[in-house]
């Protein structure tokens, strides 16, 4: 039911599938940092990189099946920014248009990156990768945090499916009234929480019976995972951006005009 | 790992996934759709207590920062936290433990007090989300106060009240069920 949403891993043999999860996490965090301040130049490069990565996945077509609401969101962001920046007092139409477009494009790139990440990363590999990153941080209960993250990844598709099923059942019984939102939320929430809590009980019983503990042996990183090539590519990509922007950066009036935070 | 810790871990993961999943699920009640994330943030504190509420939100934010699409609209990353709506996300860190602290501070309270307390808790805890959210929005978009209130507060008040009422009703109904789940672990 909720397969059109993100969080669904699609197995494959592409470079992105084989890339080490820690490198992918590093890439996601770094690209996200790059998107904090965006120029047309920077966005174009990031879009090109995402496009190449998407193209490298053989099952790329399947990744396109997203929730229609997510596709409308960039339009909403564009319209909201355009109205607030172009139509108010002391506003500039061209500046509003450019900034609104850049903000909508930034949203699309963040969404696309997240979609690629979850679509090509086995949820089972995320937890050990997180543990390897967090165990070096003092005072952080890395093992527990990673267990929680792993369980969360397992729960999310279940909850999305359950939410859709309950809502469809309510609609089929004419119980979904647009005039009574509190009643809708209550009648959606009760079976959802009951159902999920039952699953949580079964899961904790299973963990207890198998003597689950946080100090279990660290899972090995898959021998097939690739890390050096993608890491070098990422570093070259970042160097290219900083080098080009350093050379042209603030001295270039076009780039300066089209940069926002 | 004791039974209690396992149950707390599972419950934290459950609330984290509810918060994350709800960011995809909207209720159209008017021109502004209601996103259920804030309702589940408050519920995580009310039903799990301050500690579980806080851990759920921390796990949710960490998952978003590393790139999993858990923020509203399926987005992720530091750009979202540092962006205009980042203050609202940080407000979750206040709302969840505050809801837990307010709702669970007195366990043997009388029945008639139950519903008003749940309503006040969900309203106050929900309002805490806006406390860092609005100034952050003002700062990041360089807006003046009237504009920022028009953009980030007034349109969301009806949805906020609806979600708070629903959270209070759900909190009252499901409180014992969640307490049983946690107390089963404490018996051993």
HADDOCK unambig.tbl for C-alpha pairs under 7 A between the chains (distance, minus, plus):
assign (segid A and resid 25 and name CA) (segid B and resid 66 and name CA) 5.78 0.50 0.50
assign (segid A and resid 25 and name CA) (segid B and resid 67 and name CA) 6.71 0.50 0.50
assign (segid A and resid 28 and name CA) (segid B and resid 66 and name CA) 6.58 0.50 0.50
assign (segid A and resid 28 and name CA) (segid B and resid 67 and name CA) 5.54 0.50 0.50
assign (segid A and resid 29 and name CA) (segid B and resid 65 and name CA) 6.91 0.50 0.50
assign (segid A and resid 29 and name CA) (segid B and resid 66 and name CA) 5.84 0.50 0.50
assign (segid A and resid 29 and name CA) (segid B and resid 67 and name CA) 6.63 0.50 0.50
assign (segid A and resid 29 and name CA) (segid B and resid 77 and name CA) 6.15 0.50 0.50
assign (segid A and resid 29 and name CA) (segid B and resid 78 and name CA) 6.60 0.50 0.50
assign (segid A and resid 32 and name CA) (segid B and resid 77 and name CA) 5.31 0.50 0.50
assign (segid A and resid 32 and name CA) (segid B and resid 78 and name CA) 5.58 0.50 0.50
assign (segid A and resid 32 and name CA) (segid B and resid 79 and name CA) 5.18 0.50 0.50
assign (segid A and resid 33 and name CA) (segid B and resid 78 and name CA) 6.08 0.50 0.50
assign (segid A and resid 33 and name CA) (segid B and resid 79 and name CA) 5.89 0.50 0.50
assign (segid A and resid 35 and name CA) (segid B and resid 79 and name CA) 6.12 0.50 0.50
assign (segid A and resid 36 and name CA) (segid B and resid 79 and name CA) 5.05 0.50 0.50
assign (segid A and resid 70 and name CA) (segid B and resid 73 and name CA) 5.82 0.50 0.50
assign (segid A and resid 110 and name CA) (segid B and resid 75 and name CA) 5.87 0.50 0.50
assign (segid A and resid 110 and name CA) (segid B and resid 76 and name CA) 6.49 0.50 0.50
assign (segid A and resid 111 and name CA) (segid B and resid 74 and name CA) 6.17 0.50 0.50
assign (segid A and resid 111 and name CA) (segid B and resid 75 and name CA) 4.91 0.50 0.50
assign (segid A and resid 114 and name CA) (segid B and resid 67 and name CA) 5.87 0.50 0.50
assign (segid A and resid 114 and name CA) (segid B and resid 68 and name CA) 5.89 0.50 0.50
assign (segid A and resid 114 and name CA) (segid B and resid 69 and name CA) 5.32 0.50 0.50
assign (segid A and resid 114 and name CA) (segid B and resid 75 and name CA) 6.59 0.50 0.50
assign (segid A and resid 114 and name CA) (segid B and resid 76 and name CA) 6.39 0.50 0.50
assign (segid A and resid 118 and name CA) (segid B and resid 68 and name CA) 6.73 0.50 0.50
assign (segid A and resid 145 and name CA) (segid B and resid 59 and name CA) 6.73 0.50 0.50
assign (segid A and resid 148 and name CA) (segid B and resid 9 and name CA) 6.06 0.50 0.50
assign (segid A and resid 148 and name CA) (segid B and resid 10 and name CA) 6.88 0.50 0.50
assign (segid A and resid 148 and name CA) (segid B and resid 12 and name CA) 6.75 0.50 0.50
assign (segid A and resid 148 and name CA) (segid B and resid 13 and name CA) 4.85 0.50 0.50
assign (segid A and resid 149 and name CA) (segid B and resid 13 and name CA) 6.71 0.50 0.50
assign (segid A and resid 149 and name CA) (segid B and resid 59 and name CA) 6.61 0.50 0.50
assign (segid A and resid 151 and name CA) (segid B and resid 13 and name CA) 5.72 0.50 0.50
assign (segid A and resid 152 and name CA) (segid B and resid 13 and name CA) 4.79 0.50 0.50
assign (segid A and resid 152 and name CA) (segid B and resid 14 and name CA) 6.36 0.50 0.50
assign (segid A and resid 152 and name CA) (segid B and resid 16 and name CA) 6.28 0.50 0.50
assign (segid A and resid 152 and name CA) (segid B and resid 17 and name CA) 4.99 0.50 0.50
assign (segid A and resid 155 and name CA) (segid B and resid 14 and name CA) 6.71 0.50 0.50
assign (segid A and resid 155 and name CA) (segid B and resid 17 and name CA) 5.98 0.50 0.50
assign (segid A and resid 156 and name CA) (segid B and resid 17 and name CA) 5.09 0.50 0.50
assign (segid A and resid 156 and name CA) (segid B and resid 21 and name CA) 5.82 0.50 0.50
assign (segid A and resid 159 and name CA) (segid B and resid 18 and name CA) 6.94 0.50 0.50
assign (segid A and resid 159 and name CA) (segid B and resid 21 and name CA) 6.71 0.50 0.50
assign (segid A and resid 160 and name CA) (segid B and resid 21 and name CA) 6.05 0.50 0.50
assign (segid A and resid 178 and name CA) (segid B and resid 29 and name CA) 6.36 0.50 0.50
assign (segid A and resid 181 and name CA) (segid B and resid 29 and name CA) 6.66 0.50 0.50
assign (segid A and resid 181 and name CA) (segid B and resid 162 and name CA) 6.97 0.50 0.50
assign (segid A and resid 182 and name CA) (segid B and resid 162 and name CA) 5.73 0.50 0.50
assign (segid A and resid 182 and name CA) (segid B and resid 165 and name CA) 6.77 0.50 0.50
assign (segid A and resid 182 and name CA) (segid B and resid 166 and name CA) 5.34 0.50 0.50
assign (segid A and resid 185 and name CA) (segid B and resid 166 and name CA) 6.05 0.50 0.50
assign (segid A and resid 186 and name CA) (segid B and resid 166 and name CA) 5.72 0.50 0.50
assign (segid A and resid 186 and name CA) (segid B and resid 169 and name CA) 6.89 0.50 0.50
assign (segid A and resid 186 and name CA) (segid B and resid 170 and name CA) 6.28 0.50 0.50
assign (segid A and resid 189 and name CA) (segid B and resid 170 and name CA) 6.83 0.50 0.50
assign (segid A and resid 190 and name CA) (segid B and resid 170 and name CA) 6.74 0.50 0.50
assign (segid A and resid 200 and name CA) (segid B and resid 10 and name CA) 6.40 0.50 0.50
assign (segid A and resid 204 and name CA) (segid B and resid 6 and name CA) 6.31 0.50 0.50
assign (segid A and resid 204 and name CA) (segid B and resid 7 and name CA) 5.92 0.50 0.50
assign (segid A and resid 204 and name CA) (segid B and resid 10 and name CA) 6.61 0.50 0.50
assign (segid A and resid 208 and name CA) (segid B and resid 3 and name CA) 6.45 0.50 0.50
assign (segid A and resid 212 and name CA) (segid B and resid 1 and name CA) 6.71 0.50 0.50
assign (segid A and resid 213 and name CA) (segid B and resid 1 and name CA) 4.94 0.50 0.50
assign (segid A and resid 214 and name CA) (segid B and resid 1 and name CA) 6.95 0.50 0.50
